[in-house]
């Protein structure tokens, strides 16, 4: 593991306790309410349809709340993540839910050495690909896990959004970071995670920009067929101080600048049978 991934692993391991806490990922509701699923999965399920009886691989699953939400909807789920504390938390939640789910501790780039199955649906949820230094290799691995006739889905933060200065306290949209990929990552130190109030001592984390063209082209070059591409005006968390929360729980820019930049994108692709 190189220096950047070592730093990121320490950072993500430390986020787990805060995300498991009552003000974190709403783990208690996931465990105790049979009908409750995460907002991320609720949104994506409307796009992907019925998953009953499907095998599903969730890459970079963190503590598994999205993964286990798919299990509630009928999928047979496998999650992978590189952080041992996150995988331990995932297995603990699954045991408390009495759900038969598989969680694998592995670097994504090493995942084919640890998972030898292919899946009906390979799923990547919000906040994932910025941690991947090589988007081409990422796409090859994702495509390799899709069985013939199966589908791949990703919904993630839009790279145009991630290029903006997120430290401003006004509603000005100012580009501060690269939109296109750079080999050297950007360090975004923070003492708190994006959810939950727990503090973080391993404050550094490194991430990489990937343009929309890079992501789509990498998936197509890996053998997947593009079925649908969408862009959205909402986000799952507050990225800019000017954003406000909707009744649905998502976050949006002020109306006067809402059309100026996309917040998220999604890609649905398939592998020919």
BAVO-277802 format. One record per residue (C-alpha): chain; x, z, y. Coordinates in Angstrom, 1 decimal, padded with zeros to 4 digits. Layout:
<atoms>
<atom mol="A" u="X" w="Z" v="Y"/>
...
</atoms>
This chain:
<atoms>
<atom mol="A" u="000.0" w="000.0" v="000.0"/>
<atom mol="A" u="001.5" w="-001.0" v="003.4"/>
<atom mol="A" u="001.7" w="001.2" v="006.5"/>
<atom mol="A" u="-001.6" w="000.0" v="008.0"/>
<atom mol="A" u="-003.6" w="000.7" v="004.8"/>
<atom mol="A" u="-002.0" w="004.1" v="004.3"/>
<atom mol="A" u="-003.1" w="005.1" v="007.8"/>
<atom mol="A" u="-006.6" w="003.7" v="007.2"/>
<atom mol="A" u="-006.9" w="005.5" v="003.9"/>
<atom mol="A" u="-006.1" w="008.8" v="005.5"/>
<atom mol="A" u="-008.6" w="008.1" v="008.3"/>
<atom mol="A" u="-011.4" w="007.1" v="005.9"/>
<atom mol="A" u="-010.8" w="010.0" v="003.5"/>
<atom mol="A" u="-011.2" w="012.3" v="006.4"/>
<atom mol="A" u="-014.5" w="010.8" v="007.6"/>
<atom mol="A" u="-016.2" w="011.6" v="004.3"/>
<atom mol="A" u="-017.0" w="015.3" v="005.0"/>
<atom mol="A" u="-018.6" w="014.4" v="008.3"/>
<atom mol="A" u="-020.7" w="011.6" v="006.8"/>
<atom mol="A" u="-021.9" w="013.9" v="004.0"/>
<atom mol="A" u="-022.9" w="016.6" v="006.6"/>
<atom mol="A" u="-026.5" w="017.0" v="007.8"/>
<atom mol="A" u="-025.9" w="015.0" v="011.0"/>
<atom mol="A" u="-024.1" w="012.2" v="009.0"/>
<atom mol="A" u="-025.5" w="009.7" v="006.6"/>
<atom mol="A" u="-028.8" w="011.5" v="005.8"/>
<atom mol="A" u="-027.7" w="012.2" v="002.3"/>
<atom mol="A" u="-030.4" w="014.8" v="001.7"/>
<atom mol="A" u="-033.1" w="012.4" v="002.4"/>
<atom mol="A" u="-031.6" w="009.8" v="000.0"/>
<atom mol="A" u="-031.5" w="012.4" v="-002.7"/>
<atom mol="A" u="-034.8" w="014.1" v="-002.2"/>
<atom mol="A" u="-037.2" w="011.4" v="-001.0"/>
<atom mol="A" u="-037.8" w="008.8" v="-003.7"/>
<atom mol="A" u="-039.0" w="006.2" v="-001.1"/>
<atom mol="A" u="-036.2" w="006.7" v="001.4"/>
<atom mol="A" u="-033.5" w="004.0" v="001.7"/>
<atom mol="A" u="-030.9" w="003.4" v="004.4"/>
<atom mol="A" u="-031.9" w="001.4" v="007.5"/>
<atom mol="A" u="-029.1" w="-001.1" v="006.6"/>
<atom mol="A" u="-030.7" w="-001.8" v="003.2"/>
<atom mol="A" u="-034.2" w="-001.8" v="004.5"/>
<atom mol="A" u="-033.2" w="-004.6" v="006.9"/>
<atom mol="A" u="-031.3" w="-006.6" v="004.3"/>
<atom mol="A" u="-033.9" w="-006.2" v="001.6"/>
<atom mol="A" u="-036.4" w="-008.0" v="003.8"/>
<atom mol="A" u="-033.9" w="-011.0" v="003.7"/>
<atom mol="A" u="-032.9" w="-010.8" v="000.1"/>
<atom mol="A" u="-036.2" w="-010.1" v="-001.6"/>
<atom mol="A" u="-036.9" w="-008.3" v="-004.9"/>
<atom mol="A" u="-033.7" w="-007.1" v="-006.6"/>
<atom mol="A" u="-035.4" w="-005.6" v="-009.6"/>
<atom mol="A" u="-033.3" w="-006.1" v="-012.7"/>
<atom mol="A" u="-030.4" w="-007.7" v="-010.8"/>
<atom mol="A" u="-026.8" w="-006.6" v="-011.1"/>
<atom mol="A" u="-025.3" w="-005.8" v="-007.7"/>
<atom mol="A" u="-021.7" w="-005.3" v="-006.6"/>
<atom mol="A" u="-021.3" w="-003.5" v="-003.3"/>
<atom mol="A" u="-017.8" w="-003.9" v="-001.8"/>
<atom mol="A" u="-016.3" w="-001.2" v="000.5"/>
<atom mol="A" u="-019.3" w="001.0" v="-000.4"/>
<atom mol="A" u="-017.9" w="004.2" v="001.3"/>
<atom mol="A" u="-020.0" w="007.2" v="000.1"/>
<atom mol="A" u="-022.5" w="004.9" v="-001.6"/>
<atom mol="A" u="-025.7" w="005.5" v="000.4"/>
<atom mol="A" u="-026.4" w="001.8" v="000.7"/>
<atom mol="A" u="-025.4" w="001.2" v="-002.9"/>
<atom mol="A" u="-027.7" w="003.9" v="-004.2"/>
<atom mol="A" u="-030.5" w="002.6" v="-001.9"/>
<atom mol="A" u="-030.3" w="-000.7" v="-003.8"/>
<atom mol="A" u="-030.5" w="001.2" v="-007.0"/>
<atom mol="A" u="-033.8" w="002.8" v="-005.8"/>
<atom mol="A" u="-035.1" w="-000.8" v="-005.3"/>
<atom mol="A" u="-034.3" w="-001.6" v="-008.9"/>
<atom mol="A" u="-030.8" w="-003.1" v="-009.0"/>
<atom mol="A" u="-028.1" w="-002.1" v="-011.4"/>
<atom mol="A" u="-025.4" w="-001.2" v="-009.0"/>
<atom mol="A" u="-021.6" w="-001.0" v="-008.9"/>
<atom mol="A" u="-019.8" w="000.1" v="-005.8"/>
<atom mol="A" u="-016.1" w="-000.1" v="-005.0"/>
<atom mol="A" u="-014.0" w="001.6" v="-002.3"/>
<atom mol="A" u="-010.4" w="002.5" v="-001.7"/>
<atom mol="A" u="-010.9" w="006.1" v="-000.6"/>
<atom mol="A" u="-010.9" w="008.6" v="-003.5"/>
<atom mol="A" u="-013.0" w="011.2" v="-001.4"/>
<atom mol="A" u="-015.6" w="008.5" v="-000.8"/>
<atom mol="A" u="-015.8" w="007.5" v="-004.4"/>
<atom mol="A" u="-016.1" w="011.2" v="-005.5"/>
<atom mol="A" u="-018.9" w="011.7" v="-002.9"/>
<atom mol="A" u="-020.7" w="008.6" v="-004.3"/>
<atom mol="A" u="-020.6" w="009.8" v="-007.8"/>
<atom mol="A" u="-021.8" w="013.2" v="-006.7"/>
<atom mol="A" u="-024.8" w="011.8" v="-004.9"/>
<atom mol="A" u="-025.7" w="009.5" v="-007.8"/>
<atom mol="A" u="-025.6" w="012.5" v="-010.2"/>
<atom mol="A" u="-027.9" w="014.5" v="-007.9"/>
<atom mol="A" u="-030.3" w="011.5" v="-007.8"/>
<atom mol="A" u="-030.0" w="011.1" v="-011.6"/>
<atom mol="A" u="-029.1" w="007.4" v="-011.0"/>
<atom mol="A" u="-027.0" w="005.4" v="-013.4"/>
<atom mol="A" u="-024.5" w="003.8" v="-011.0"/>
<atom mol="A" u="-020.9" w="002.8" v="-011.4"/>
<atom mol="A" u="-018.3" w="003.6" v="-008.7"/>
<atom mol="A" u="-014.8" w="002.2" v="-008.9"/>
<atom mol="A" u="-011.8" w="003.5" v="-006.8"/>
<atom mol="A" u="-009.8" w="000.4" v="-005.9"/>
<atom mol="A" u="-008.3" w="-001.5" v="-003.0"/>
<atom mol="A" u="-010.5" w="-004.6" v="-002.5"/>
<atom mol="A" u="-007.7" w="-006.9" v="-003.0"/>
<atom mol="A" u="-007.0" w="-005.2" v="-006.4"/>
<atom mol="A" u="-010.6" w="-005.1" v="-007.5"/>
<atom mol="A" u="-010.4" w="-007.9" v="-010.1"/>
<atom mol="A" u="-007.9" w="-005.8" v="-011.9"/>
<atom mol="A" u="-010.5" w="-003.0" v="-012.2"/>
<atom mol="A" u="-013.8" w="-004.8" v="-012.5"/>
<atom mol="A" u="-014.2" w="-007.5" v="-015.1"/>
<atom mol="A" u="-017.9" w="-008.3" v="-014.6"/>
<atom mol="A" u="-019.7" w="-010.9" v="-012.5"/>
<atom mol="A" u="-022.9" w="-010.1" v="-010.6"/>
<atom mol="A" u="-026.2" w="-011.6" v="-009.6"/>
<atom mol="A" u="-025.7" w="-010.3" v="-006.0"/>
<atom mol="A" u="-022.4" w="-009.4" v="-004.3"/>
<atom mol="A" u="-023.2" w="-007.4" v="-001.2"/>
<atom mol="A" u="-021.1" w="-006.5" v="001.8"/>
<atom mol="A" u="-022.7" w="-004.3" v="004.5"/>
<atom mol="A" u="-022.0" w="-003.5" v="008.1"/>
<atom mol="A" u="-018.5" w="-002.6" v="009.2"/>
<atom mol="A" u="-016.5" w="-004.0" v="006.4"/>
<atom mol="A" u="-014.4" w="-007.1" v="007.1"/>
<atom mol="A" u="-012.5" w="-005.8" v="010.1"/>
<atom mol="A" u="-010.5" w="-003.7" v="007.7"/>
<atom mol="A" u="-009.4" w="-006.8" v="005.8"/>
<atom mol="A" u="-006.1" w="-008.4" v="006.9"/>
<atom mol="A" u="-006.5" w="-011.5" v="004.8"/>
<atom mol="A" u="-010.0" w="-013.1" v="005.1"/>
<atom mol="A" u="-009.2" w="-016.0" v="002.8"/>
<atom mol="A" u="-008.2" w="-013.6" v="-000.1"/>
<atom mol="A" u="-011.2" w="-011.5" v="000.6"/>
<atom mol="A" u="-013.5" w="-014.5" v="000.3"/>
<atom mol="A" u="-011.8" w="-015.6" v="-003.0"/>
<atom mol="A" u="-012.4" w="-012.1" v="-004.5"/>
<atom mol="A" u="-016.0" w="-011.9" v="-003.3"/>
<atom mol="A" u="-016.8" w="-015.4" v="-004.7"/>
<atom mol="A" u="-015.0" w="-014.5" v="-007.9"/>
<atom mol="A" u="-017.5" w="-011.7" v="-008.5"/>
<atom mol="A" u="-020.6" w="-013.9" v="-008.0"/>
<atom mol="A" u="-021.9" w="-015.2" v="-011.3"/>
<atom mol="A" u="-023.0" w="-018.9" v="-011.5"/>
<atom mol="A" u="-026.4" w="-019.1" v="-009.8"/>
<atom mol="A" u="-025.8" w="-015.8" v="-008.1"/>
<atom mol="A" u="-025.7" w="-014.9" v="-004.4"/>
<atom mol="A" u="-023.4" w="-013.4" v="-001.8"/>
<atom mol="A" u="-024.6" w="-011.5" v="001.3"/>
<atom mol="A" u="-022.8" w="-010.1" v="004.2"/>
<atom mol="A" u="-024.2" w="-008.6" v="007.5"/>
<atom mol="A" u="-021.5" w="-007.3" v="009.8"/>
<atom mol="A" u="-020.6" w="-006.7" v="013.4"/>
<atom mol="A" u="-020.2" w="-009.9" v="015.3"/>
<atom mol="A" u="-016.6" w="-010.7" v="016.3"/>
<atom mol="A" u="-017.8" w="-011.7" v="019.8"/>
<atom mol="A" u="-019.1" w="-008.1" v="020.2"/>
<atom mol="A" u="-015.9" w="-006.6" v="018.8"/>
<atom mol="A" u="-013.8" w="-008.5" v="021.4"/>
<atom mol="A" u="-015.6" w="-006.5" v="024.2"/>
<atom mol="A" u="-014.2" w="-003.5" v="026.0"/>
<atom mol="A" u="-016.2" w="-000.6" v="024.4"/>
<atom mol="A" u="-014.8" w="002.0" v="026.8"/>
<atom mol="A" u="-016.7" w="001.0" v="029.9"/>
<atom mol="A" u="-019.5" w="003.2" v="031.3"/>
<atom mol="A" u="-021.5" w="000.4" v="032.9"/>
<atom mol="A" u="-023.4" w="-002.7" v="031.6"/>
<atom mol="A" u="-020.6" w="-005.2" v="032.3"/>
<atom mol="A" u="-019.5" w="-007.2" v="029.2"/>
<atom mol="A" u="-015.8" w="-007.6" v="029.5"/>
<atom mol="A" u="-013.6" w="-009.2" v="026.9"/>
<atom mol="A" u="-010.6" w="-007.0" v="026.1"/>
<atom mol="A" u="-009.5" w="-007.9" v="022.5"/>
<atom mol="A" u="-008.9" w="-011.1" v="020.6"/>
<atom mol="A" u="-011.8" w="-013.0" v="019.1"/>
<atom mol="A" u="-009.5" w="-015.0" v="016.8"/>
<atom mol="A" u="-007.4" w="-013.5" v="014.1"/>
<atom mol="A" u="-004.0" w="-012.0" v="014.9"/>
<atom mol="A" u="-001.6" w="-010.9" v="012.1"/>
<atom mol="A" u="-000.9" w="-007.6" v="013.9"/>
<atom mol="A" u="-003.9" w="-005.3" v="013.8"/>
<atom mol="A" u="-005.3" w="-003.3" v="016.7"/>
<atom mol="A" u="-005.2" w="000.5" v="016.6"/>
<atom mol="A" u="-008.4" w="002.2" v="017.7"/>
<atom mol="A" u="-007.7" w="005.9" v="017.7"/>
<atom mol="A" u="-010.7" w="008.2" v="017.7"/>
<atom mol="A" u="-011.2" w="012.0" v="017.2"/>
<atom mol="A" u="-014.8" w="011.4" v="015.9"/>
<atom mol="A" u="-016.4" w="008.9" v="013.5"/>
<atom mol="A" u="-019.2" w="006.6" v="014.5"/>
<atom mol="A" u="-021.7" w="008.9" v="012.8"/>
<atom mol="A" u="-021.8" w="012.7" v="012.5"/>
<atom mol="A" u="-020.1" w="015.2" v="014.7"/>
<atom mol="A" u="-017.2" w="016.2" v="012.5"/>
<atom mol="A" u="-013.7" w="015.8" v="014.1"/>
<atom mol="A" u="-010.9" w="013.7" v="012.7"/>
<atom mol="A" u="-007.3" w="014.7" v="012.7"/>
<atom mol="A" u="-006.0" w="011.4" v="011.3"/>
<atom mol="A" u="-007.1" w="009.6" v="014.4"/>
<atom mol="A" u="-005.4" w="006.2" v="014.0"/>
<atom mol="A" u="-007.1" w="003.3" v="012.3"/>
<atom mol="A" u="-006.1" w="-000.4" v="012.2"/>
<atom mol="A" u="-008.4" w="-003.4" v="012.1"/>
<atom mol="A" u="-008.3" w="-007.2" v="012.3"/>
<atom mol="A" u="-010.4" w="-009.8" v="014.1"/>
<atom mol="A" u="-011.9" w="-012.7" v="012.1"/>
<atom mol="A" u="-013.8" w="-015.4" v="013.8"/>
<atom mol="A" u="-017.2" w="-016.6" v="012.5"/>
<atom mol="A" u="-015.6" w="-019.9" v="011.6"/>
<atom mol="A" u="-012.9" w="-018.2" v="009.6"/>
<atom mol="A" u="-015.4" w="-016.2" v="007.6"/>
<atom mol="A" u="-017.7" w="-019.1" v="006.8"/>
<atom mol="A" u="-014.9" w="-021.5" v="006.0"/>
<atom mol="A" u="-013.2" w="-018.9" v="003.7"/>
<atom mol="A" u="-016.4" w="-018.4" v="001.8"/>
<atom mol="A" u="-017.1" w="-022.2" v="001.4"/>
<atom mol="A" u="-013.4" w="-022.8" v="000.4"/>
<atom mol="A" u="-013.9" w="-020.1" v="-002.2"/>
<atom mol="A" u="-016.6" w="-022.1" v="-003.9"/>
<atom mol="A" u="-019.8" w="-020.7" v="-002.3"/>
<atom mol="A" u="-022.6" w="-022.8" v="-000.8"/>
<atom mol="A" u="-023.8" w="-021.6" v="002.6"/>
<atom mol="A" u="-027.6" w="-021.0" v="002.4"/>
<atom mol="A" u="-028.3" w="-019.2" v="005.7"/>
<atom mol="A" u="-026.4" w="-018.0" v="008.8"/>
<atom mol="A" u="-028.1" w="-015.7" v="011.4"/>
<atom mol="A" u="-027.1" w="-013.8" v="014.5"/>
<atom mol="A" u="-028.8" w="-010.7" v="015.8"/>
<atom mol="A" u="-029.3" w="-008.9" v="019.1"/>
<atom mol="A" u="-029.4" w="-005.4" v="017.6"/>
<atom mol="A" u="-026.7" w="-003.1" v="016.1"/>
<atom mol="A" u="-026.9" w="-000.2" v="013.7"/>
<atom mol="A" u="-025.1" w="002.2" v="016.0"/>
<atom mol="A" u="-024.2" w="002.6" v="019.6"/>
<atom mol="A" u="-021.1" w="000.5" v="020.3"/>
<atom mol="A" u="-021.4" w="000.3" v="024.1"/>
<atom mol="A" u="-022.6" w="003.1" v="026.4"/>
<atom mol="A" u="-025.1" w="000.8" v="028.0"/>
<atom mol="A" u="-027.0" w="000.3" v="024.7"/>
<atom mol="A" u="-030.3" w="002.1" v="024.1"/>
<atom mol="A" u="-032.0" w="002.9" v="020.9"/>
<atom mol="A" u="-035.2" w="001.1" v="019.9"/>
<atom mol="A" u="-038.2" w="002.6" v="018.1"/>
<atom mol="A" u="-036.9" w="001.1" v="014.9"/>
<atom mol="A" u="-033.7" w="003.1" v="015.3"/>
<atom mol="A" u="-031.4" w="000.1" v="016.1"/>
<atom mol="A" u="-029.4" w="-000.2" v="019.3"/>
<atom mol="A" u="-029.7" w="-003.0" v="021.9"/>
<atom mol="A" u="-028.1" w="-004.0" v="025.2"/>
<atom mol="A" u="-030.0" w="-003.8" v="028.5"/>
<atom mol="A" u="-032.6" w="-006.6" v="028.7"/>
<atom mol="A" u="-030.8" w="-008.3" v="031.5"/>
<atom mol="A" u="-027.7" w="-009.0" v="029.4"/>
<atom mol="A" u="-029.2" w="-008.9" v="025.9"/>
<atom mol="A" u="-028.9" w="-012.7" v="025.6"/>
<atom mol="A" u="-025.3" w="-012.8" v="026.6"/>
<atom mol="A" u="-023.6" w="-011.8" v="023.4"/>
<atom mol="A" u="-024.6" w="-011.4" v="019.7"/>
<atom mol="A" u="-024.4" w="-008.0" v="018.1"/>
<atom mol="A" u="-024.3" w="-008.9" v="014.4"/>
<atom mol="A" u="-024.3" w="-011.8" v="012.0"/>
<atom mol="A" u="-025.4" w="-012.4" v="008.5"/>
<atom mol="A" u="-024.4" w="-015.0" v="005.9"/>
<atom mol="A" u="-026.3" w="-015.7" v="002.7"/>
<atom mol="A" u="-024.4" w="-017.9" v="000.2"/>
<atom mol="A" u="-024.7" w="-018.9" v="-003.4"/>
<atom mol="A" u="-022.6" w="-020.1" v="-006.3"/>
<atom mol="A" u="-023.7" w="-023.3" v="-008.0"/>
<atom mol="A" u="-025.1" w="-022.6" v="-011.5"/>
</atoms>
